[in-house]
Amino acid sequence: MELIQDVCYQAVKRFGKQVAFDSLDQQITFDQLWTRIEYLAGALMELGIDKGDRVAILSGNCTDYIVYHYAMARIGGILLVLNMRHTTEELAWAIRHAEARALILSKAFVAQLPILKERCPSLEFSIGLGSVETADYSTDGLVERHLAVTNPPMLYETDPVLLIYTSGTTGRPKGALQTHAGSVMIDRLTAEALETSPRDVYLAFMPYFHQAGLIRTRATLIKGGINLVAGKMDPESLVSYLVDKKVSITMLVPPYDTLLAEIADRDRLVFPSLRFIIGAGGAGQVHAERMRVFCERFNCRYMGVYGQTEVTGPATLITDQDYFTRPDSCGRPMAGIDLQIWDEKKNRLPVGSVGEIMIRSKTCIPGYWRNEAADTGLYSGEWLHTGDLARIDDDGFVYFIDRKKELIKTGGENVYPREVEDVLRTHPAIADLTVIGLPDIDRWGEKVTAVVILKEGRTLTLEEIKATCRDKIAGYKIPKSLRIVETIPRNHTGKVQKLVLKELLQEK
């Protein structure tokens, strides 16, 4: 049995005096990291946090985000990672549903603290990351108490360690419970695929409220590499960090992968330390060719992945020439991850047939937080239903087709159309509508698109659409495109035929 904090401690014993985190203005060694983890874990226990308790965190990337991650794991707590792009209303809903006992937050969210306290009766206290004067406690203050962990609870690898809310087709998010076993396994698989070593510097570009950010940071940590946490980045600062900090691995999502190549061309830059760019698999010919040219120019490698929160991150991966020659494939299953394609009757389909991706692995979540309805359809036996459609070729490569659950991925964020549709239905000019994702390869991957039938005599602009959504849903969920149509194709039950609609709109 292995727990994520035990794996971290093994790295501490091996690489104690080496730098573990570089936050530009401060570096922290593995030894210092563990001391901070131990003292915060002890302080949280003194404040009454017990095994199974949820503590929420609302912050951009920083070293202490990871410290709290391991400190909570050390005492059997569950860290609720909050999407900092969500509105106050969305954040409050997640905290209430999780019944989080405490909130850790950075200065950027101090204005929301009194509102969240008022709307979330389960919150007993707050802890500031850095200077948050209105918080009940400060992180540094808790560390300075020098409280070691005493009488820790009995922990098991099947215990949950993270609570990540992922959007639901009914409009309300579902809280996926990721375990120690799944996290440890995916970290090791990731480190193996990236050939991570103590010589590596990983730029933590993806936010830590996404598992994509946490996994690569943990994978770097357990192999003795340096994690560079630079906070919010624009494309220009991203490029400067790659050069100045000798970054060897980073993960980029559209539009940053494109912008990186454009800036490098403009300024005639070189990235001599860069080894790996991580991104999407199956992103298509244009993206694959762009990455091929980039990797050849800078002598680095590309790794594309497919996965989801319910399988604790990536399930398949594809690298280098495999991707460049199979641009529509998201790769083959990682070691220890069984993947099959099933039809609606739960029969395994042969090579080339399109059906649902089913996964069996220790990385699969045990279920959702207090959501029996969602749990009911999550598994068939040992196999987890992903809700995603794909096919597999003769060589075992997986080709993602579409999302049964109609998920839109835009700029690394997940958007479910139903949630956006519910907001837009309140607009007086709209007679009927649907929301879909249309390809936007050069920027967002997909752009949220409102497809609307207008009431007679009415007009509608994209700016009006955005105004209707503002402050009701997060900014990345707001449509970036408006298509006004005469009809919306539906099947005999009235369900929108979104694949047909996408094809019609892409032909125009």
ROVEX-356711 format. One line per field, with one value per residue (C-alpha): residue number from 1; residue in three letters; x, y, z. Coordinates in Angstrom, 2 decimals. Last residue first. Layout:
residues N
pos: [NUM,...];
code: [ALA,...];
east: [X,...];
north: [Y,...];
up: [Z,...];
end
This chain:
residues 508
pos: [508,507,506,505,504,503,502,501,500,499,498,497,496,495,494,493,492,491,490,489,488,487,486,485,484,483,482,481,480,479,478,477,476,475,474,473,472,471,470,469,468,467,466,465,464,463,462,461,460,459,458,457,456,455,454,453,452,451,450,449,448,447,446,445,444,443,442,441,440,439,438,437,436,435,434,433,432,431,430,429,428,427,426,425,424,423,422,421,420,419,418,417,416,415,414,413,412,411,410,409,408,407,406,405,404,403,402,401,400,399,398,397,396,395,394,393,392,391,390,389,388,387,386,385,384,383,382,381,380,379,378,377,376,375,374,373,372,371,370,369,368,367,366,365,364,363,362,361,360,359,358,357,356,355,354,353,352,351,350,349,348,347,346,345,344,343,342,341,340,339,338,337,336,335,334,333,332,331,330,329,328,327,326,325,324,323,322,321,320,319,318,317,316,315,314,313,312,311,310,309,308,307,306,305,304,303,302,301,300,299,298,297,296,295,294,293,292,291,290,289,288,287,286,285,284,283,282,281,280,279,278,277,276,275,274,273,272,271,270,269,268,267,266,265,264,263,262,261,260,259,258,257,256,255,254,253,252,251,250,249,248,247,246,245,244,243,242,241,240,239,238,237,236,235,234,233,232,231,230,229,228,227,226,225,224,223,222,221,220,219,218,217,216,215,214,213,212,211,210,209,208,207,206,205,204,203,202,201,200,199,198,197,196,195,194,193,192,191,190,189,188,187,186,185,184,183,182,181,180,179,178,177,176,175,174,173,172,171,170,169,168,167,166,165,164,163,162,161,160,159,158,157,156,155,154,153,152,151,150,149,148,147,146,145,144,143,142,141,140,139,138,137,136,135,134,133,132,131,130,129,128,127,126,125,124,123,122,121,120,119,118,117,116,115,114,113,112,111,110,109,108,107,106,105,104,103,102,101,100,99,98,97,96,95,94,93,92,91,90,89,88,87,86,85,84,83,82,81,80,79,78,77,76,75,74,73,72,71,70,69,68,67,66,65,64,63,62,61,60,59,58,57,56,55,54,53,52,51,50,49,48,47,46,45,44,43,42,41,40,39,38,37,36,35,34,33,32,31,30,29,28,27,26,25,24,23,22,21,20,19,18,17,16,15,14,13,12,11,10,9,8,7,6,5,4,3,2,1];
code: [LYS,GLU,GLN,LEU,LEU,GLU,LYS,LEU,VAL,LEU,LYS,GLN,VAL,LYS,GLY,THR,HIS,ASN,ARG,PRO,ILE,THR,GLU,VAL,ILE,ARG,LEU,SER,LYS,PRO,ILE,LYS,TYR,GLY,ALA,ILE,LYS,ASP,ARG,CYS,THR,ALA,LYS,ILE,GLU,GLU,LEU,THR,LEU,THR,ARG,GLY,GLU,LYS,LEU,ILE,VAL,VAL,ALA,THR,VAL,LYS,GLU,GLY,TRP,ARG,ASP,ILE,ASP,PRO,LEU,GLY,ILE,VAL,THR,LEU,ASP,ALA,ILE,ALA,PRO,HIS,THR,ARG,LEU,VAL,ASP,GLU,VAL,GLU,ARG,PRO,TYR,VAL,ASN,GLU,GLY,GLY,THR,LYS,ILE,LEU,GLU,LYS,LYS,ARG,ASP,ILE,PHE,TYR,VAL,PHE,GLY,ASP,ASP,ASP,ILE,ARG,ALA,LEU,ASP,GLY,THR,HIS,LEU,TRP,GLU,GLY,SER,TYR,LEU,GLY,THR,ASP,ALA,ALA,GLU,ASN,ARG,TRP,TYR,GLY,PRO,ILE,CYS,THR,LYS,SER,ARG,ILE,MET,ILE,GLU,GLY,VAL,SER,GLY,VAL,PRO,LEU,ARG,ASN,LYS,LYS,GLU,ASP,TRP,ILE,GLN,LEU,ASP,ILE,GLY,ALA,MET,PRO,ARG,GLY,CYS,SER,ASP,PRO,ARG,THR,PHE,TYR,ASP,GLN,ASP,THR,ILE,LEU,THR,ALA,PRO,GLY,THR,VAL,GLU,THR,GLN,GLY,TYR,VAL,GLY,MET,TYR,ARG,CYS,ASN,PHE,ARG,GLU,CYS,PHE,VAL,ARG,MET,ARG,GLU,ALA,HIS,VAL,GLN,GLY,ALA,GLY,GLY,ALA,GLY,ILE,ILE,PHE,ARG,LEU,SER,PRO,PHE,VAL,LEU,ARG,ASP,ARG,ASP,ALA,ILE,GLU,ALA,LEU,LEU,THR,ASP,TYR,PRO,PRO,VAL,LEU,MET,THR,ILE,SER,VAL,LYS,LYS,ASP,VAL,LEU,TYR,SER,VAL,LEU,SER,GLU,PRO,ASP,MET,LYS,GLY,ALA,VAL,LEU,ASN,ILE,GLY,GLY,LYS,ILE,LEU,THR,ALA,ARG,THR,ARG,ILE,LEU,GLY,ALA,GLN,HIS,PHE,TYR,PRO,MET,PHE,ALA,LEU,TYR,VAL,ASP,ARG,PRO,SER,THR,GLU,LEU,ALA,GLU,ALA,THR,LEU,ARG,ASP,ILE,MET,VAL,SER,GLY,ALA,HIS,THR,GLN,LEU,ALA,GLY,LYS,PRO,ARG,GLY,THR,THR,GLY,SER,THR,TYR,ILE,LEU,LEU,VAL,PRO,ASP,THR,GLU,TYR,LEU,MET,PRO,PRO,ASN,THR,VAL,ALA,LEU,HIS,ARG,GLU,VAL,LEU,GLY,ASP,THR,SER,TYR,ASP,ALA,THR,GLU,VAL,SER,GLY,LEU,GLY,ILE,SER,PHE,GLU,LEU,SER,PRO,CYS,ARG,GLU,LYS,LEU,ILE,PRO,LEU,GLN,ALA,VAL,PHE,ALA,LYS,SER,LEU,ILE,LEU,ALA,ARG,ALA,GLU,ALA,HIS,ARG,ILE,ALA,TRP,ALA,LEU,GLU,GLU,THR,THR,HIS,ARG,MET,ASN,LEU,VAL,LEU,LEU,ILE,GLY,GLY,ILE,ARG,ALA,MET,ALA,TYR,HIS,TYR,VAL,ILE,TYR,ASP,THR,CYS,ASN,GLY,SER,LEU,ILE,ALA,VAL,ARG,ASP,GLY,LYS,ASP,ILE,GLY,LEU,GLU,MET,LEU,ALA,GLY,ALA,LEU,TYR,GLU,ILE,ARG,THR,TRP,LEU,GLN,ASP,PHE,THR,ILE,GLN,GLN,ASP,LEU,SER,ASP,PHE,ALA,VAL,GLN,LYS,GLY,PHE,ARG,LYS,VAL,ALA,GLN,TYR,CYS,VAL,ASP,GLN,ILE,LEU,GLU,MET];
east: [-21.19,-20.04,-19.01,-22.56,-24.16,-21.62,-22.08,-25.86,-25.70,-23.46,-25.77,-28.94,-31.09,-33.38,-37.06,-37.83,-38.00,-34.62,-33.87,-32.26,-32.40,-34.26,-34.06,-30.61,-28.77,-25.21,-23.51,-19.85,-17.71,-20.43,-19.93,-18.55,-15.01,-16.38,-17.89,-21.68,-24.28,-22.06,-22.22,-24.48,-27.08,-24.36,-22.53,-25.64,-26.29,-22.73,-23.26,-26.17,-29.91,-32.84,-36.59,-39.43,-40.51,-38.75,-35.22,-33.82,-30.39,-27.17,-24.90,-21.28,-18.66,-15.37,-13.28,-9.51,-9.31,-7.00,-5.80,-7.83,-11.22,-13.59,-17.23,-18.62,-22.39,-25.17,-28.82,-31.57,-35.27,-37.47,-34.82,-35.57,-36.74,-33.46,-34.17,-33.33,-29.74,-29.05,-30.40,-28.55,-25.23,-25.67,-27.00,-24.00,-21.47,-18.17,-14.75,-11.70,-8.35,-8.91,-12.34,-13.44,-17.16,-18.87,-21.85,-22.35,-21.94,-18.76,-17.35,-15.05,-11.83,-9.56,-7.69,-4.58,-4.44,-2.56,-5.66,-7.57,-9.68,-12.90,-14.24,-17.26,-17.03,-19.48,-16.57,-18.41,-16.19,-15.70,-15.43,-19.06,-20.84,-19.91,-20.90,-24.61,-25.74,-23.02,-24.60,-27.96,-26.26,-24.54,-23.03,-19.46,-19.00,-17.68,-14.78,-12.65,-10.84,-7.03,-6.92,-8.01,-10.88,-11.97,-14.87,-14.83,-18.28,-18.78,-17.51,-16.40,-12.93,-11.70,-14.54,-17.07,-17.35,-21.00,-22.57,-25.92,-25.22,-22.00,-18.66,-15.09,-12.42,-9.62,-7.56,-5.19,-2.23,0.25,-1.14,-3.81,-2.84,-2.84,-5.15,-5.52,-6.60,-3.04,-1.86,1.43,2.49,1.06,2.98,6.02,6.22,4.09,0.64,-1.02,-4.07,-5.83,-4.76,-6.24,-7.67,-10.00,-13.16,-11.42,-10.93,-8.39,-6.73,-3.07,-0.62,3.15,5.53,9.31,12.06,14.79,13.70,13.11,12.02,9.64,8.08,7.64,6.02,3.85,2.46,1.92,0.01,-2.15,-3.14,-3.69,-6.00,-6.20,-6.17,-3.94,-3.93,-0.87,2.46,5.63,8.76,12.52,13.12,16.62,17.98,14.92,15.90,14.40,14.20,12.07,9.18,9.54,9.62,6.67,4.61,5.52,4.53,1.33,0.24,0.87,-0.78,-4.10,-4.72,-3.35,0.22,1.98,5.60,8.87,12.55,12.40,15.80,14.60,15.53,14.42,11.17,10.42,10.78,8.42,5.71,6.19,5.32,2.35,0.73,1.25,-0.60,1.52,5.18,5.38,8.55,8.67,12.20,12.95,13.59,11.63,8.74,8.44,8.22,5.34,3.65,3.84,2.70,-0.32,-1.35,-1.57,-3.54,-5.76,-7.11,-7.44,-3.66,-3.71,-1.81,1.46,3.46,6.80,8.69,12.45,14.21,17.70,16.35,14.77,11.50,11.42,8.19,6.37,7.84,6.95,3.40,3.00,4.35,1.97,-0.95,-0.35,0.12,-3.03,-5.17,-4.03,-4.38,-7.94,-9.80,-13.36,-15.24,-17.75,-20.44,-21.36,-24.98,-26.38,-28.07,-25.26,-22.79,-19.64,-16.67,-16.07,-12.74,-12.47,-8.98,-7.52,-10.10,-9.21,-8.54,-4.84,-5.73,-5.20,-5.28,-5.58,-2.56,-1.77,0.42,1.34,3.96,3.01,5.72,3.39,5.30,3.63,0.20,1.32,2.86,-0.44,-2.42,-5.49,-8.98,-8.81,-9.59,-5.92,-5.13,-1.37,0.12,-2.21,-4.89,-6.76,-10.52,-12.70,-15.88,-17.31,-20.38,-22.76,-21.70,-23.56,-22.37,-18.82,-18.72,-19.89,-17.37,-14.51,-15.33,-13.39,-10.34,-10.15,-6.88,-5.30,-5.15,-7.61,-7.87,-11.47,-12.57,-15.21,-16.25,-19.81,-19.04,-22.39,-21.98,-18.46,-19.47,-22.53,-20.54,-17.98,-20.66,-22.33,-19.01,-18.36,-15.94,-12.53,-10.83,-11.90,-12.01,-9.90,-11.58,-8.80,-9.93,-8.48,-6.68,-4.11,-1.16,-3.45,-4.40,-0.74,0.08,-2.42,-1.74,1.93,0.93,-1.05,1.78,4.12,1.87,-0.59,-3.64,-5.90,-9.15,-8.71,-11.53,-11.17,-13.25,-13.18,-12.65,-10.09,-10.27,-9.74,-10.12,-7.92,-5.23,-5.33,-4.91,-1.90,-0.24,-0.75,0.60,3.71,4.32,3.85,6.14,8.84,8.39,8.90,11.95,13.58,12.69,14.22,12.34,13.19,11.86,11.21,10.69,8.44,11.02,9.97,11.87,15.42,17.91,18.92,16.55,16.74,16.54,14.81,12.44,11.62,10.59,8.56,6.56,5.80,4.61,2.48,0.76,-0.12,1.29,0.00];
north: [27.24,23.60,23.84,24.84,21.85,19.38,20.75,20.50,16.88,16.03,18.00,16.16,18.00,15.66,15.94,12.24,11.79,13.40,17.10,19.47,23.16,25.38,28.92,29.69,32.44,31.44,33.19,32.73,33.16,31.77,32.27,29.16,30.58,33.58,31.56,31.50,33.93,36.98,37.57,35.18,37.69,40.22,37.65,36.92,40.62,41.08,38.24,40.13,39.42,40.63,40.12,40.35,36.76,35.00,34.03,30.54,30.32,28.33,29.51,28.52,27.70,27.64,24.51,24.11,27.63,29.46,28.18,24.97,26.57,23.70,24.24,23.37,23.30,25.23,24.82,27.30,28.01,31.10,33.52,37.26,37.36,35.97,33.58,30.54,31.79,30.78,27.24,26.84,27.62,24.87,22.44,23.02,21.48,23.33,21.93,24.18,23.69,26.60,25.30,21.71,21.19,18.19,16.77,13.83,11.38,13.15,12.77,10.66,9.94,7.66,5.08,3.35,-0.40,-1.28,-2.63,0.60,1.58,3.61,6.39,7.80,9.33,8.75,7.47,4.43,2.69,-1.07,-3.27,-4.36,-1.79,1.46,5.13,4.74,4.43,6.74,9.73,9.16,8.41,11.78,12.34,12.82,10.85,7.32,4.95,6.94,5.02,5.12,1.55,0.61,-0.57,1.83,1.87,4.17,4.16,2.96,3.31,0.13,-0.08,-3.06,-5.14,-3.97,-5.22,-5.68,-3.42,-3.20,0.42,-0.67,-1.02,0.02,-1.31,0.18,-1.51,0.86,-0.84,0.57,3.54,3.01,3.83,7.17,10.17,9.52,12.08,13.19,9.65,10.30,13.26,11.58,8.33,10.35,12.10,10.73,9.37,8.86,7.13,7.15,10.57,12.15,10.54,8.24,10.15,13.49,12.70,11.33,11.72,12.64,14.07,13.98,16.03,15.89,18.50,19.38,23.01,23.11,19.50,19.86,23.04,21.60,18.46,20.50,22.58,19.46,17.80,20.89,21.15,17.41,16.89,17.35,13.60,13.92,17.11,18.70,18.00,19.65,17.74,18.25,22.03,22.84,24.44,26.63,28.85,32.15,33.87,36.67,36.35,32.61,31.93,34.27,32.40,28.95,29.97,31.54,28.24,26.23,28.97,28.97,26.16,24.06,23.82,21.42,21.99,20.09,21.15,24.70,26.41,29.14,32.03,30.52,28.77,31.52,34.19,32.34,32.07,35.74,36.65,34.28,35.64,33.91,33.72,32.31,31.43,27.99,26.25,22.67,21.32,17.63,14.97,12.11,12.27,16.04,15.93,13.43,15.50,18.63,16.72,15.32,18.54,20.66,18.13,17.54,21.03,23.29,23.35,25.58,24.40,26.28,24.45,24.80,21.57,21.78,18.48,17.43,15.38,13.04,12.63,10.11,11.81,8.48,7.17,10.31,10.12,6.45,7.16,10.05,8.04,5.20,7.39,9.36,6.27,4.59,7.71,8.21,10.69,11.51,13.15,15.80,16.21,19.65,20.83,21.53,18.20,17.14,17.44,19.53,18.16,18.95,17.75,16.22,14.97,12.46,9.70,6.55,3.45,3.55,3.17,5.43,4.78,8.16,10.17,10.00,13.11,15.25,17.83,21.33,23.90,26.83,28.80,26.78,27.99,31.60,31.18,29.84,32.67,32.22,33.67,35.33,39.06,40.07,37.84,38.25,35.02,32.08,32.92,30.36,30.43,29.04,27.07,26.83,24.53,27.50,28.45,31.52,33.96,32.68,32.72,36.34,37.38,35.68,36.99,40.24,38.29,36.30,37.63,37.50,33.71,31.27,28.27,27.54,25.35,22.81,21.94,20.62,19.31,20.58,23.86,24.45,23.57,25.85,28.71,28.50,28.62,31.65,33.42,32.96,30.32,31.15,30.14,26.54,25.15,22.19,20.34,18.69,15.55,14.89,11.73,13.46,13.21,13.71,17.13,18.02,16.72,18.98,21.80,21.78,21.65,24.88,26.19,26.21,28.48,28.12,30.35,30.10,28.81,25.79,23.87,21.60,18.44,16.15,12.44,11.98,14.86,18.61,19.93,23.02,20.95,18.51,21.38,22.61,19.20,18.91,22.42,21.53,18.29,19.83,22.77,20.43,18.35,21.34,22.50,19.09,19.04,22.47,25.74,28.57,32.11,35.11,33.12,30.48,27.70,24.44,21.23,22.57,19.93,19.47,16.56,14.69,11.04,11.36,14.00,11.77,8.95,11.53,12.36,8.68,8.44,11.58,10.01,6.85,3.43,0.00];
up: [-44.34,-44.32,-40.66,-39.73,-41.42,-39.98,-36.49,-36.80,-37.90,-34.94,-32.65,-33.53,-30.99,-29.09,-29.98,-29.70,-33.48,-33.95,-34.04,-36.55,-35.51,-37.97,-39.40,-38.03,-36.14,-35.27,-32.36,-31.42,-28.32,-26.07,-22.30,-20.59,-20.36,-18.46,-15.64,-15.41,-14.08,-13.70,-17.49,-19.36,-20.59,-21.39,-23.52,-25.58,-25.98,-27.23,-29.71,-31.22,-31.39,-33.44,-33.01,-35.54,-35.12,-32.29,-33.11,-33.65,-32.04,-32.23,-29.41,-29.97,-27.34,-29.18,-29.50,-29.49,-28.09,-30.48,-33.87,-33.84,-33.27,-34.02,-33.06,-29.64,-29.30,-27.59,-28.55,-29.13,-29.53,-29.55,-28.32,-28.28,-24.65,-23.23,-20.32,-22.46,-22.52,-18.92,-19.26,-22.55,-20.90,-18.29,-20.88,-23.16,-20.76,-20.65,-19.74,-19.66,-21.43,-23.81,-24.77,-24.31,-24.95,-23.30,-25.11,-22.73,-25.55,-26.42,-29.89,-32.03,-30.13,-32.11,-30.00,-31.33,-30.76,-33.93,-35.71,-35.03,-32.04,-32.17,-29.98,-28.15,-24.69,-21.82,-19.75,-18.38,-15.85,-16.06,-12.99,-13.23,-15.32,-13.62,-13.59,-14.20,-10.58,-9.29,-11.02,-9.30,-5.99,-5.88,-2.45,-3.69,-6.87,-7.26,-6.70,-9.18,-11.89,-11.54,-10.25,-13.77,-15.94,-18.68,-21.13,-24.16,-25.75,-29.30,-32.85,-34.61,-36.18,-34.19,-32.76,-30.16,-26.60,-25.69,-23.09,-24.91,-25.94,-27.66,-25.97,-26.83,-24.47,-22.38,-19.66,-17.88,-16.21,-18.71,-20.63,-23.27,-26.87,-28.61,-28.92,-32.64,-35.23,-35.99,-36.77,-38.64,-36.48,-33.41,-33.83,-34.87,-31.51,-28.74,-28.03,-24.69,-23.32,-19.94,-18.72,-15.60,-12.50,-14.46,-13.51,-14.12,-17.79,-20.21,-23.59,-23.98,-26.48,-25.98,-28.09,-28.12,-28.34,-30.85,-31.12,-34.87,-35.18,-32.26,-33.67,-37.15,-35.76,-33.38,-36.24,-38.33,-35.48,-34.96,-38.61,-38.97,-36.04,-32.27,-31.61,-28.56,-26.57,-25.07,-23.40,-24.74,-23.83,-23.86,-23.62,-22.37,-25.57,-26.14,-29.06,-30.05,-33.42,-31.93,-34.38,-34.86,-31.12,-30.65,-33.27,-31.89,-28.37,-29.69,-31.24,-28.08,-26.04,-27.92,-27.20,-24.33,-23.09,-20.74,-19.79,-19.62,-19.86,-18.58,-18.55,-16.19,-18.47,-21.78,-20.93,-18.41,-21.11,-23.44,-20.81,-19.97,-23.58,-23.78,-20.61,-17.32,-14.01,-11.21,-11.74,-10.23,-11.49,-10.23,-9.98,-10.56,-7.91,-9.49,-7.02,-7.55,-11.33,-11.23,-8.51,-10.68,-13.75,-11.91,-10.17,-13.30,-15.32,-12.26,-12.80,-9.74,-9.93,-12.99,-16.08,-16.57,-13.94,-15.74,-15.08,-14.66,-15.19,-14.09,-11.17,-13.74,-15.68,-18.51,-19.66,-20.04,-16.79,-14.84,-16.20,-15.31,-11.84,-11.25,-12.66,-10.20,-7.13,-7.92,-8.52,-5.33,-3.19,-4.42,-6.59,-5.57,-8.45,-7.37,-9.99,-11.31,-11.76,-15.22,-15.81,-18.11,-15.27,-14.98,-13.06,-9.41,-8.10,-4.62,-3.86,-1.39,-1.35,0.63,-1.48,-0.64,3.03,6.03,9.78,11.45,12.58,16.31,16.39,13.41,14.36,15.43,14.76,15.53,12.89,10.13,11.28,11.23,7.79,6.47,8.00,10.18,10.49,7.08,6.88,6.61,3.64,3.12,1.81,1.50,4.04,6.10,6.73,9.51,10.27,6.76,6.78,6.66,3.12,1.87,4.53,4.62,0.81,0.74,3.41,1.48,-1.99,-1.63,-0.40,-3.61,-5.08,-1.61,-1.70,-0.21,2.09,3.07,5.96,6.93,3.38,3.17,-0.32,-1.61,0.26,-1.02,-4.60,-4.53,-3.04,-5.83,-8.52,-6.91,-6.49,-10.20,-11.40,-12.82,-9.57,-10.08,-6.56,-5.43,-2.57,-0.57,1.26,4.71,5.78,7.99,5.57,2.56,3.90,4.34,0.85,-0.92,1.54,0.53,-3.13,-2.82,-0.64,-3.63,-5.69,-8.55,-8.32,-5.34,-3.90,-1.64,0.02,3.06,3.21,6.21,5.56,8.33,10.78,10.68,14.23,14.26,15.98,13.07,10.62,12.60,12.51,8.76,8.34,10.34,8.43,4.98,5.85,7.09,3.94,1.67,3.62,3.14,-0.57,-0.99,-1.39,-3.76,-3.53,-5.76,-8.96,-7.33,-7.61,-6.01,-5.17,-4.93,-3.82,-0.17,0.51,-2.81,-1.78,1.61,0.23,-2.75,-0.40,1.53,-1.61,-2.18,1.41,0.98,-2.06,-0.16,-0.97,0.00];
end
